């Protein structure tokens, strides 16, 4: 038997960007991106992009938090 099991684990952070940078008044009220020089928070959800990526990776099991 030569089967391969692919396991994906991912903390999706509510489907939002900027997990460590987080939302600010500027990104939430003014809908403007906020950067700390390394991360960019756009205050939007990335559900469709995340679903596409998970589908493209074709895991046998996906554990999403």
N, C-alpha and C positions, 0 to 999 in steps of 0.2 A: 504494500500500500504506500503510495507516494503522494499523499494529499498534503496540501499546505493550508494552514490556518493563519488567517491574518486578523490581528486584534488591534482595534483603534480605541484609544482613550483620549478624551478631550474635555477640558473645562471650557465651556462655551461662553462664559461670562454674560449670560442672558442674551446672547446673540449680538452684543454691542461691541464696539471698538474701544480702545483706550482703557483696558482693564486696570492698569496701574496708574495711568494719568487721571482717568475718571472725568466725569462731566464737571463743567464749571458754569457760572452764570453766562459767560460769553458764548459757550458752545450750546447751552440749553435755550437761552432766551433769544440770542442774536443769530443762532444757527451758523456760527462761524467756527472754523477749525481752530483748535488750540494745540500748540506744539510746545514741548519742553526741550526741543533740540534733538530728541531721539525718537519720541513717540508723537503721533498725531492723533488727536481725538476729534472725530467728526460728528459725534452724537447721533449716530444712525445705527440701525440694526443691519446685520449681515446674514440673515437667515438663509436667503436664497443662495448666496455665494457659499456659505458653509455646507448647505445640503448638496450643492453641486460637487464640492470638493470631496465630501464623504462618499458620494456616489461614484466619483472618478477613482477613488482609492479602493473601492470594492472590498471592504473588510468582511470577514466571515462574521465577526462580532464587533459591535460598536458600543462602547460604554461612554455615554455623554453625561456630563454633570453640568 
